[in-house]
Amino acid sequence: MAELRCAGTPLMKRTFTESMWRNDPRFKKLCKALLACRSEGELADFLRDVGTLSELYTWSERLAVAERLQEGESYREASIVTGASTTTVTRVASFLYDGEGGYQRILGAQHHHSTPPMRGEDGVVRRARKS
């Protein structure tokens, strides 16, 4: 198999590193594209065009795990309820508590107008039903 070259230099697959991901021009364009979506439908269409169904499912699952952990569920409970592996739950928890604050901001915005979680007699966190 021939090596790909550009102006005599081998082409390398680019990856993000912790020190540069936020400033990568392609990542910045992706962020701007997401911000340009004017409705949930537009955003869903865009995400479907750029992500595989597996990627969309994984992102959705991670957000569901973060919601459960934010509400006080144990890692095990979050894994059982969402179907996510304990590895995924642990990864989400590390970003929820020690990440860039993205989960915290999004979950705070989503729950800003909702009813606060309630803990049942069994200690499991449940959201109160709106009347």
N, C-alpha and C positions, 0 to 999 in steps of 0.2 A: 504494500500500500504506500502510495506517495505521500510525502510530508507536505502539508500546506505551507506555502511561504508567501510573504508579502514584502516586496522590495528586498528579497534575499534573506529576510528575517523569518524564522519559524513562527507561525501563528500559535498562540497559546490560548487555551480556554480561560476566560476571565472568571474570577470568583470574588466574592465579597470577603473582606476581613473586618474584624471589629474596629480597626482604626480608620477604615475608609468607606464603609458601606453607605453612610448617610450622605457623603459628598460625591458619590458616583453619579455622573451625568444621566445615565440611563435610569437609575433609581429615582433621581429627582424628577425626571419626565414621567415616570410611573406615578409618583405622588401627585403631580400636577394633573395627570389624566384622571385619577380617582377623584380629585377635588372638582374637576370640571363636570362630573356627572350631576345632573340637576334633579334626579329622582331615584328612588329605590330601583325602579325598573331599568333605567339607564345604567345604573351601577351594576345590576345583575347581568345585563347584556354584556357590558364591558368585561366583567369578571369571567363570564363564560367564554368570551373570545380569547382571553389571555391565559386562562387556567384550565387544566383538565378537570373532569368531574371528580377524580380522586383528590386533586389539590383543593377544589372547592369544598369537598366533604371534610378533608383534614382541617382546613381553616375554620369551618363551621363547628366541627367537633371541639377544636381547641377553645373557641369562644364559649361553648357550652360548659366545658370543664372549668374555665376561669370563672364563669357565673356561679357554678356550684361551690367552688372553693371560696369565692368572695362571700357567699352566703353562710359559710362556716362548716360546710360538709367536710368530712375527712377525705383523704386521698382515695381510700378504698371505696367510700360511698360514691364519690364523683366518678370513679372508674366503673362501678357497677351500673349507675344510673345512665351514664353517657355511652357506655360501651367502649370507652377509650382504654388503651393499655395503661398499666401503672407507670410505664416509662413516659408515655405522653403526659399523664397527669403530673408527674414529677417535673417534666420539662416546662409545662405551662405554669406550674407553681413557682418555679425559679424565676420566670419572667414576670409573673404577677407580682411577686414580692420584691424582686431585685433587678427588674428590667428597666426599660426606658420610661415606664409609667403609662404606656399606651393602653394596656388592659384597664388600668385603674381609671383613666380618663374616659374611655368608652363605656365601661360598666357604670361609672358614676353618672354619665350623661343619660344612659338608658334607664337608670333607676331613679333619676332625679324626681320624676313625677309619679313614681309608683309607690305602692305601699311597702313599708319596711318589712324585712323578713321576721318571722316569728318562730320561736323554738318550741316544739311540742313537748309533751310530758316525757317522751322517749329521748329527748335531746336532739332530734333531727330538725334542721331548719326547714321551715315551710313558709311560703309567701301567703299572706292573708288574702282572702278572696275579696275582691271589690264588690260592693253591693249595688 
